């Protein structure tokens, strides 16, 4: 599978789609947040990719994309900030979202 047709915003969009589903409630404000910051085109593109994957493929897809972007200055901080923003977008940073943040940070080190 070729990963060269993805940009960093696509990577973050996919990550946030995954994160928004952490509590099994994909809320409209989370979708609006993603679209606002990363664009409708990236959201639609990465939603299609996300839906085509099964649960075991989500993290692996991010790990496969990561080398393309990990060399960017402040990569890890931008990932963490994006995750915190999506988790706070509904005004509640639930326990499951906090666990998800730690898990995704660890997986993407």
N, C-alpha and C positions, 0 to 999 in steps of 0.2 A: 504494500500500500504506500502510495506517495503522500508525503506530508508537506510538500513544498507549496501547495496551493492554499496554505493557511497563513494568516498573519497573526501577530500577537493579540490583537483584539478578538480574533476568532478563538484563540486559546483561552483568553479570559472569559469570553462569552460561554464557551462550553463548560468551563469550570463553574461559572455562576449558575448555569442551568442545573448542573449536578448538585451544587450546594443548595439551590432553591428547592430541590426535591428531597433534601435531607430529612425534613419533618413530614414527608408524604403529603404536604400541602403546597402545591405550586400556586401561590397567590398572585392575583392580578397586579398588585403593587410590586411584586418581585419581577414580574415580566416587564412592567413599565420601567422599573429601575434599570434593568439590563438594556432595554431598547434605548433608553435615554442616554446612557453612557457609552454603549458600544454599537448602536445603530440597528435599525430594523433589518437591514440586509444580513448583517452578521448573525443577528438573532435567528432569523428564518433559516439561514444556511446551517448553523450549528444545532438548531432544534431538530432539523431533519437528520443530521448525523447522530445526535443523541438518541433520537427515537429508533434509529436503525440498530443501535447497539443494545446488547443485553447488559444486565447489571455487572457481570464480570468484565465487560469490555470498557466500561467508563474510565476507570482508573488507568488501565493499560493504555488507552488512547491518549490520555493526558501525559503519561510517562513517555510515550512515543513522540509526542509533539514537543515535550520539554527541551530536549537538546537544541532545538532550533532557536529557542528564545532564552535559555538559562544564562547565556553569556551577557545578556543585556544588563546594563547598570541598573541596580535596584530591583532586579527580577523578583526576588523573594519578598521584598517589602511591598511591591505592587500587587503581588498575589495575595498577600495577607490583607492589605488594605481593601482590595476588591471583595474578598470574602467577608470581612467585617462589615463593609458597607451593605452587602446583600442581606446579611443576617440582621442588620439593624433597620433595614428598609421598612419593616412592618412595625417598628417600634418595640420589638421584643427580641431579645437574644436568648432563645430558649436553651435549656440544658443540652438537648440533642444537637442544636446548632453549635454550641461550644465544643462538644465532642467532635463534631464533624470538622470544625476549624482545626483543631489539633491533629486530627487524623490526616486531613488533606495537606496541612503544612509538612507533616512528617513524610507523607508519600511523595511530596514534590521537592524534598531537600536535594 
